[in-house]
Amino acid sequence: MRYFRATVEYDGTDFYGFQIQPRQPTVQGVLEQVLQRLTGEPVRVLAAGRTDTGVHARGQVIAFRCPWRHSVAELHKALNALLPDSVAVRALAEAPAEFHPRYSARSREYRYRVYNTAVRSPLRHRYATHVPEPLDVAKMNAAAALIVGVHDFATFGDPTSGESTVREVYRSEWQRDGSEIVYIVEANGFLRRMVRTLVTAFLWVGQGRWTVADFQAAWAARDRRLAPPPAPPQGLYLWAVRYDDTIDADGETAQRISGKLSGEDGQ
């Protein structure tokens, strides 16, 4: 049995999330089916995070053990030959025995795409959320910058395990690229629904429905009843999972961030 680590990209539109579910198509299910076909034995896939229905990934990290007698390159090629067009293994390598895609991670980065045009675009609908109203990105960034650091996010999400709602955020900002704006957030962990709920809160600030002070007040209350609904899933991407001493699939050196991972999913 050999132990492998892979970086996986997928279009989550037609999947009921990453985690395997009875009688529903999932990313984990597809990966395990292909690995069993290649090896002739059941293979269990571990993941850095469990993305929800409709959520995409550029940098999901998985690990698995399987009996493979050929080269890593041959396994990589074989996986991509059998996986559907909506899933691809971007990088594959053998992993040390102590590696765990979730517990070894130091940070996760999510990105959320919004196209801000008066008329909706059917060609963008699967991969970004449409907001027709003008957005004040400067005010959105003023609110987004407040969450950098160690804070309690009880208003904006539910714990993934245990009871703690405290997380450390390393980066939180909106960037505009023409008619599209992208929210980038990186943290040591996220609460369940935290990213999408924050996105809606920042959009409310950009639309003038909330002031920055309104956002602060809702956040300080630590009350889920004050949170806006989560933004639609199709705009969200698990962009990268970073570890102490690794390089991601694009060759970018991973950030070295101290501290223990405190959560996993931020959708």
Residue pairs with C-beta under 8 A, 6 or more apart in sequence:
1 65
1 66
1 67
2 65
2 66
2 67
2 68
2 94
3 63
3 64
3 65
3 94
3 95
3 96
3 97
3 99
4 63
4 64
4 65
4 66
4 68
4 72
4 75
4 92
4 93
4 94
4 95
5 61
5 62
5 63
5 92
5 93
5 94
5 95
5 99
5 101
6 61
6 62
6 63
6 64
6 79
6 89
6 90
6 91
6 92
6 93
7 59
7 60
7 61
7 89
7 90
7 91
7 92
7 248
7 249
8 27
8 31
8 57
8 60
8 61
8 62
8 87
8 88
8 89
8 90
9 57
9 58
9 59
9 60
9 87
9 88
9 90
10 27
10 56
10 57
10 60
10 86
10 87
10 88
11 56
11 86
11 87
11 126
11 127
12 18
12 27
12 51
12 52
12 53
12 54
12 55
12 56
12 57
12 233
12 234
13 54
13 56
13 86
13 126
13 234
14 25
14 86
15 25
15 26
15 27
15 30
15 53
15 54
15 86
16 24
16 25
16 26
16 53
17 26
17 27
17 50
17 51
17 52
17 53
17 55
18 26
18 27
18 28
18 47
18 49
18 50
18 51
18 57
18 60
19 26
19 28
19 47
19 50
20 26
20 28
20 29
20 32
21 29
27 51
27 57
27 60
27 87
28 45
28 47
30 83
30 84
30 87
31 45
31 62
31 64
31 83
31 87
32 42
32 43
32 44
32 45
34 79
34 82
34 83
35 43
35 45
35 64
35 66
35 79
36 42
36 43
37 82
38 66
38 68
38 75
38 78
38 79
38 82
39 66
39 67
39 68
40 67
41 66
41 67
43 64
43 65
43 66
44 64
44 65
45 62
45 63
45 64
46 62
46 63
46 64
46 100
46 101
46 102
47 60
47 61
47 62
47 101
47 102
48 60
48 61
48 62
48 101
48 102
48 105
48 108
48 238
48 241
48 264
49 60
49 102
49 108
49 238
49 241
49 264
49 265
49 266
50 264
50 265
51 57
51 60
51 236
51 238
51 265
51 267
52 233
52 265
52 267
53 233
54 232
54 233
54 234
55 233
55 234
55 236
55 237
55 238
55 267
56 127
56 234
56 236
56 237
56 238
57 237
57 238
57 239
58 237
58 238
58 239
58 240
59 90
59 109
59 238
59 239
59 240
59 241
59 248
59 249
60 238
60 241
61 101
61 105
61 241
62 101
63 95
63 99
63 100
63 101
68 75
72 92
72 93
72 94
75 92
76 89
76 92
79 89
79 92
80 88
80 89
83 89
90 249
91 248
91 249
98 104
101 241
102 261
102 264
103 261
104 243
104 244
105 241
105 242
105 243
105 261
106 188
106 242
106 243
106 244
106 254
106 255
106 256
106 257
106 258
106 259
106 261
107 170
107 186
107 187
107 188
107 241
107 242
107 255
107 257
108 186
108 187
108 189
108 190
108 238
108 240
108 241
108 242
108 264
108 266
109 171
109 184
109 185
109 186
109 239
109 240
109 241
109 242
110 184
110 185
110 186
110 190
110 195
110 236
110 237
110 238
110 239
110 266
110 267
111 182
111 183
111 184
111 185
111 236
111 237
111 239
112 129
112 182
112 183
112 185
112 195
112 196
112 199
112 231
112 235
112 236
112 237
113 127
113 128
113 129
113 180
113 181
113 182
113 235
113 237
114 128
114 129
114 130
114 131
114 135
114 180
114 181
114 182
114 183
114 199
114 203
114 235
115 121
115 124
115 128
115 129
115 130
115 131
115 179
115 180
116 131
116 132
116 134
116 135
116 179
116 180
116 181
117 130
117 132
117 179
118 132
119 132
120 130
120 132
121 130
124 130
125 234
126 234
127 234
127 235
128 180
128 234
128 235
129 231
129 232
129 234
129 235
131 203
131 207
133 207
135 181
135 203
135 206
135 207
136 205
136 206
136 208
137 174
137 176
137 181
137 206
139 205
139 206
139 212
140 174
140 181
140 202
140 203
140 205
140 206
141 173
141 174
142 205
142 212
143 201
143 202
143 205
143 212
143 215
143 216
144 172
144 173
144 174
144 183
144 185
144 198
144 202
145 172
145 173
146 212
146 215
146 216
146 219
147 153
147 169
147 172
147 198
147 219
148 169
148 170
148 171
148 172
149 168
149 169
150 166
150 167
150 168
151 166
151 167
151 168
151 169
151 219
152 165
152 166
152 222
153 165
153 166
153 167
153 191
153 194
153 219
154 165
154 222
154 223
154 224
155 218
155 219
155 221
155 222
155 223
155 224
155 226
155 227
156 191
156 193
156 194
156 197
156 198
156 201
156 219
156 227
157 165
157 190
157 191
157 192
157 193
157 194
157 197
157 266
158 165
158 191
158 192
158 193
158 224
159 165
159 191
159 192
159 263
160 189
160 190
160 191
160 192
160 263
160 264
160 265
161 263
161 264
164 262
165 191
165 222
166 262
167 187
167 188
167 189
167 190
167 191
167 194
167 262
167 263
168 187
168 188
168 189
168 259
168 262
169 185
169 186
169 187
170 186
170 187
170 188
170 255
170 257
171 184
171 185
171 186
172 183
172 184
172 185
172 186
173 183
173 184
174 181
174 182
174 183
174 184
174 202
175 181
175 182
175 184
183 195
183 198
183 199
183 202
184 239
185 195
185 198
185 266
187 266
188 257
188 259
188 260
188 261
188 262
188 263
189 261
189 262
189 263
189 264
189 266
190 263
190 264
190 265
190 266
190 267
191 263
191 266
192 265
192 266
192 267
193 230
193 266
193 267
194 266
194 267
195 236
195 266
195 267
196 230
196 231
196 232
196 233
196 236
196 267
197 227
197 228
197 229
197 230
197 231
199 230
199 231
199 235
199 236
200 228
200 229
200 230
200 231
201 210
201 215
201 218
201 227
201 228
202 215
203 231
204 210
204 214
204 215
204 228
205 211
205 212
205 214
205 215
210 218
218 226
218 227
230 267
233 267
236 267
240 248
242 248
242 254
242 255
242 257
243 254
244 254
244 256
245 254
245 256
246 254
247 253
247 254
248 254
